[in-house]
Amino acid sequence: MSGDTSPQRLTPAQRAGRYAALAALIVGGFFPFIWMVLTSLKSEGELQKFPVQYLPSKLDFSNYARVFSEQPFAQFFLNSLTVSLLSTVLCIAAAVPAAYALARLNLRGRGLLMTAVVTFSMLPVVSLLVPLFRLMRGANLLNTYPALILPYAALSLPIGILTLVAFFSAIPRDLEAAAMVDGTTRVGALTRVVLPLSTPGVVTAALLVFVNSWNEFLLALSFNTKLSMRTISVGVTLYQGEFAFPWPLIAAAVVVATVPLVLLIAIFQRRFVAGLTAGGVKA
C-alpha cells in the first residue's frame, strides 16, 4: 500500500508564521548595516538626540566627503585592494595543487597532513604576531605590500585547502582517468578537467581568502605603520580622536569599507552558494 507523498499544504496561519520568521531573520541580519548607513547620514547633534531618532530628518552626505578629505582614504582603499587581491591569487595558486594532491593522490600520511592543515587553521593570529614581525623585520619588508601579502596568503592557505579538498573529492575520478587515457598528464587533467568543473569551489575559496585579507586588522596595524601604507581596516580607526568619537564619520568610513565586500558577494553569489553546497557532497 503506497502512502500519500504529495507535499502537505500549509494553512494561512502557518504560511504567515513562516513569512514572519523569515522577515525577522532578514531584518535581524541586515539591521547592523542598515543602522550604520542611517548613522552615517546624520549629524553629530541629531545622533545625540533623546529619545533616539532612527531616521535622519535630513540626509547629510557630508560625512562621506569628510571620509576622503580628513584622511587619505583612497590610498587606504588602494592598499587593501592590492594586498587582498595579490594574497588571494598567491593563496589559491598554492591551495589548488595542495588540495588536489590531498584529494586525489594516495599520499602516505594523508590523514596526518589533513590534521596539520586543520590544526594550523585554528591558530590565533595573535600567537604568530611576534615571530612574523621578527621575520618581516629581518627581511626588511616592514611598511611594504609583501609584509601583509605573504602572511595573509599563508594564514588563509588552510581555509583554501580544506574548501578545495571537499570540492575536488566530489568530482568523479572517471573524468580524469578518461582524460589521461587520451594522453594528457596529471597536471593536464587538473587544469583541463578538474579546475573547469571546480569553478564554484575556487570562487568560494577565493572569496573567503579575499574577505579575510580585507578585514584583517592586527597584522596590518603592526607591520605597516606608515600612513601611506595603512589598509582600510586600520584607516577606519584613524578618525577617532583622543577624547572624541565622531560616530557619523566613522560609520560613513565603515560603509565605504564594506561596499566592496557586498558587491563581491552580490556578483558571485550563485557560484559562492554552489561552491558551499557542492563542496559538502562527496562522490
N, C-alpha and C positions, 0 to 999 in steps of 0.2 A: 504494500500500500504506500503510495507516494504522498508526501506531505505537501502542503502549500508553501512554495518557495518564493512567492511574489512578495515584493517589499511592502512592509506594513506602512500604511498611510498615517501621517501624523495628524492629530487633531489641531484645530486652530490655536488652542492654548499651548500645545507643545511646540508648534511652529513659532509662535510668538516668543516663547521662552528661549528657544534656540537663537532666534534673531537678537533677542535682548542680551543673551550671554555673549554672542559674537560682537555686538556693538560695544559692550563693556570691555571686552578684551582689546578691541581696536583702540578705543579711547584711552584705556589704561596704558597701552603700549606706546601710543603716539603723544600722550599728554605732556611728557617732559620736553619733547622737541617743540610741540605747539606752544607751551608756556615760555620756552626760551625765545621763540620767534616773537611772541607778543611782548616779552620784556624788552627785546631789542628795539621795538618800535615805540617805547615810552621814554619820557624824560625822567630825570632823577626825582623831581618833585612829584610827578604822577606815580612813580613806583613806590614812594614812601607814604602815600595816602592811606588813611584808615577810615572805614573798612577797605579791604583790598578791592581794587578796581581791576577786574580781569581783562576787560577790553580797553585798549587805549582810546581816549577821547579824540585824539587826532594822530594820524600816522606820522611818525617822526623818523625819517630816514637819515638824519644827520649822524646818528651813531655809526652807520656803515661808512660814511665818508671819513669820520674820525678814525675808524679802524686803520685806514690806509694812510692817513695824514700824521698820526701821532707815533706810529711805529712803521718800520719798513716791512709791512705785512706781505706785500707782493713778493719780496725776497724770501720771507719765511715760507710762503706758499711754494715758490720755485724750489727751494731747498728740500722741502718734504716730498714734492713730486719727483724730483731727481733721485733722492735716496730710496723712496718707496718703489719706484719703477725698476731701478737697477738691482736692488736687493731681491725683488720678486723674480726678475729674469735669472739672476745668478742662482737663487734657491731652486727654482723649477728646473733649471738646466742640470743641477746636481741631483735633485729628487727623482727625476724621471728614470735615469739608468739604475739608481739605487733601488727604487721601488720595483722596477721591472725584474731586477735580479732576485729580490726577496720573494716576488710573486711567482716567478716562472722557473728559476734555476734551482736545482737540487743542491743547495749550499749546505756545507757541513756547519753545524751550529746556527742554523737559521733561527731557531727559537731563541737562542741567546742574543742574537743580533736584534731581533724584534723587541726583546725585553730591554736591551740597552737603548733602543730608539724611544720606547715608551718612557723609560726612566729619565732620559735626558729631556724629554718634552715637559716633564713635571718640575724641573729645576727652576726655582725662582730667579728672576733676573738679578735681584739684589745680591744673591750669593756669588754671582760671577762678576760683579761690578769691579772689584779691586783687581783681580787678575787680568781682566780685559783692559782696564785702564793702564796698568803697567805694560801690557803688551803693546797697546796703541802708542803709549809714550815712548817706549823703546824703539818702535818702528817710525817715530816722527810722523804719525798720522793724525794727531790731535788737531782739531779745527779743519778737518778735510772731510770730503764726502766718504772716502773709504773707511774712515773711523766709525761710521754708522752702517754703511752698506755691508761690510764683512760680518760684523756681529749680528745684524738683523737677518742676513741670509742664513747664517749658521744656527741661530736660535729658532728660526722658523722651519728649518730643514726637517725636524721630526714630524711636524704637522703635515708638511708636504708629502713626506714619505708614507705616513700612515694613511693619508687620504688616497694616494695613488695606488698603494698596495691593495686596498679594499676594492678599488675600481678595476685595476688590472686583473684581479682574481675573478671578476665577474665575466670577463671576456673568454669565450670558448677557445681552448688551445688548438682545436682543429683548424681554425683560421690561420694561425701562424704555421702550423705543420703543412698546410696546403701551399702556403707561400714559399716555404723552404724547399718543398718538393719541386717547385717550379724554378728553383735555382737561387733564390735570394738568401742572404745571410741572416744571422740572428739580429744584427743591427738593422738590416733592411726590413725584417719582419716587424721590428719595433717602430721604425719611422714610417713605414708604408701601410701597415695593417693596424697595429695596436693604437698608436697615437691618434690617427684619424677617428677611430671608434671611441677614443677616450677623451674627446674634446670637452664634454661636460665635466669630467673629473679633473682635467688640467685647469679648466676655468675656475672650478671650485677651489682647488689648492692655491691658484694664483691670487684669487680674491682674498682668501684667508691670510696669505702672506702679506699682501698689499695693505690690508686693514691693520694688521699687527704692526707693520712698519710705520704706517701713517700715524697711529695713535701712541706709539711708544714715547715715553717721557723721560725715564730715569737715565738711560744712556745718552740721549740727546742733550739733556741738561748737563751731564758730567763731561762728555767728550768734546763737544763743540761749544766753547764759551764765548767766542767772538759773536757780536751782534749780527754780523753779515752771514754767519753760518748757522744761526738758530733755525730750528724747524718750527712748524706751525703749532705743534703741541706745547712747546716751550714758549713760543711767541705770545700765545693767548694769556699767559700768566704775567706778561710784562706790563699790562695795562693797569694793574692794581698798584696803588701807592703804598707808602708805609702805614698810613692811617686811613686811607680812603679806598673804597671798593666801588668803582663805578659800574654797577651791575648791568645797566643797559648797554654800555660799551663792551663789557666782557661778553655779554650774551650775543651781541652782534658779531664779535670775533669768533665765537664758538659756532654760530650759524654758518658763517663763511667757511670755517674749517670743516664743517660736517657736510656741506653741499656736495663736494666731490664723491664722498662715500655713498651718499644717497643716489647720485646719478649712476655710479658704477653698478650698484645693486639693481637699480631700475633697468639699466641697459642689459645686464647679463642675468636677469632674474630667472629666466627659463632654464638656461644652461646651469646656473648655480643650483636650482632646485633639483634638476635632473641628475646632477653630479652627486648631491647629497643622498638622493634616494637610490640611484642605481649602484652607487658605491657600497651600499649596505647589503646588496644581494649577491651572493656568491654562486657561481655555476657549479 
